[in-house]
């Protein structure tokens, strides 16, 4: 049975103060403090990553010269929307395969792929348990299994993209 002391101040507000008798309360608060500390650490770590420069932006540096404006099938905003849709499908718990395959199937030219990769850029996982960061190819390789990557590679090969 928990022992409490009732304290009454001038305004007659009653407060109960738990008494530590066997150390269970102390253990409970210690565990809570550790969990809060771990949460703060990982939160800070994720926050700091947002401002860290990432020199591995392979969104397109090497292939930029291959972008041919006349081969673009979509507007820049449509490429940005497709990149965001792919990121939402790949990021988080599980992968939304239908969205990934539908987006890749929309690509008609190598320039479409290059533009999609450019707008995808380098993105960081938003999961607090993950510190993964990468460009579109790295995200696909990270999230998809072997048969899914084979299917994506086959589709891209038809438009001249070889992963």
Phi, psi and omega in degrees: 000133182282130177268137178226154174250134176263126180246130179241124178264190186299326183271008179064036173268126182264133177233142177253130179247116180293142178260133178276116181248317186241005176089355181296320179295320180297317178297317179301313180292325179294315178297317178300317180295321178295316180296319177297317178299317178297317179299318179295319179300309182292325176297316178297318181299314179294320179296317181295327180295332181296333184254004180274130177292141181241101183289351182270030180291090181265018180311326173186001190319311184288324187261003184306323183292344181276352180287122180244115186304325182289343179268001179285129180267346187224167174281165179300321180293329176291321175297319179297319178296317179296320179297316179296319179297317177297317180299315179297326180288326183270329184278150177097191182279121181080169180236136177272088186301319182301320179291318180298309184293322179296319181292316180295323179295339179286341184287128184252336184223166176299324178299323176301315179297315181297321178292319178298315179296322179297314181286335175291317179061214175250123182237149180256142176300143178265000176286135180291342181270357185235141175246018182296140177215138179184172177276185185300314181298317179296321177296317179298313180296325181289319189266332186264148176277179185301315182291325178291319177296323178298316179297315178298315180299320179296318179295314182292328180300328180294339179252013174089020178250127182240115180270000000 
